[in-house]
Amino acid sequence: MRFSTWEFYLREAGRSLIRNRFMTLASIATVALSLLILGAFLLGAANLNHIASTLESQVEVSAYLDEKLGPEEIEAISAQVQRLPGIRQVNFVSKEEALERLKEQFGERRDLLTSVEKNNPLRNALEVRTQTPADVKPVVDGLKKLAGVAKVSYKEEIIERLFALTKAIRFTGLAVIILLAGATVFLISNTIRLTVFARRREIAIMKLVGATDWFIRWPFVLEGLCLGLLGSIPALILVVRFYHWLAAGVYETLPFIPLLHPASVLNRLQPLLVGLGILVGALGSAISMHRFLRV
C-alpha cells in the first residue's frame, strides 16, 4: 500500500475526530475511566495473588511432641521427620523457648505469664517447613502417623480464606471489566457511527465506483484506534502514579506486607492497558462499519 494512501487514511481519521469533537472527548473519557478501573483491579488481583503465594510458601507446620519423650527420643523423631518427602527444614523448639516467644508477643503485658513459668503448660515441638506448598498436606499426614507426635497444626484456614478472597475478587473484577469494556465499545461505535452516517452518501458513491470495503473502512478503523490509544494514556499515567504512591505508603507504614515492586508489575501492566485501549477502539469501529458497507 502506497504512502499517499495511508496519508489519505490518516487525514480523514483526523478530520473526523475534530469534526465530532464532543463525542470524541466523551469516548476518550470513557476509555480512560474503563482502563483506570481495569488497571486498579489488575493491580489488586496481582498483589493478592503475590501475598497468597508468599504466605503459602511460609506455611509452617508445628508438630507438638508427647510430654514423656526424652532427649534421645526427640532426636529420633526429628530424624524420622527429616526423612519424610517434601521436607525443607526442621527446627526443634523447646517448651522454654516457646514460652519466651509467647512473652515477646505479649510485649508490655508479659508479666501475665509469670505465674506459668514454674509449671510450663507448653509442649516441645518440631517446626517443619516444606519444599513446596503442595507438600504441606502430605507432610501433615506423615507427621500424624509418627509415634510420639501428640498434635499437628498449621494455618490451613487462613490460607484457604485468603485464596477464597482472591478468587472472589478475581471474578468480581472480571465481571466489572466486561461491563466497562462493553460500555466503551458501545460509545466508540456510536461516535464512529455518527461520522459514517454523515458520510453515508459519499460511502455509497465510493462503493458504486469500485472502492473496496477496506479502502472505505481504514479511516474509521484508524479513528477507533486513535480513540482507544488517547484514552489509554491518561489511564496509564494515573495508574502508574497511584501505584507508586500506594507502594511507597505501604513500604513505609506496613513493611511486612509483601507488595509487588512497582517496576516489575507496571512494566507488564503498561503494554496491556495500551493494547486493550487500541483493541476496544478497533472493535468499536468494526461494529459501526458493518451496517453501512452493505450497498
Secondary structure, 3 states (H helix, E strand, C coil): CCHHHHHHHHHHHHHHHHHCHHHHHHHHHHHHHHHHHHHHHHHHHHHHHHHHHHHHHCCEEEEEECCCCCHHHHHHHHHHHHCCCCEEEEEEECHHHHHHHHHHHHHHHHHHHHHHCCCCCCCCEEEEEECCHHHHHHHHHHHHCCCCEEEEECCHHHHHHHHHHHHHHHHHHHHHHHHHHHHHHHHHHHHHHHHHHHCHHHHHHHHHCCCCHHHHHHHHHHHHHHHHHHHHHHHHHHHHHHHHHHHHHHHHHCCCCCCCCHHHHHHHHHHHHHHHHHHHHHHHHHHHHHHHCCC
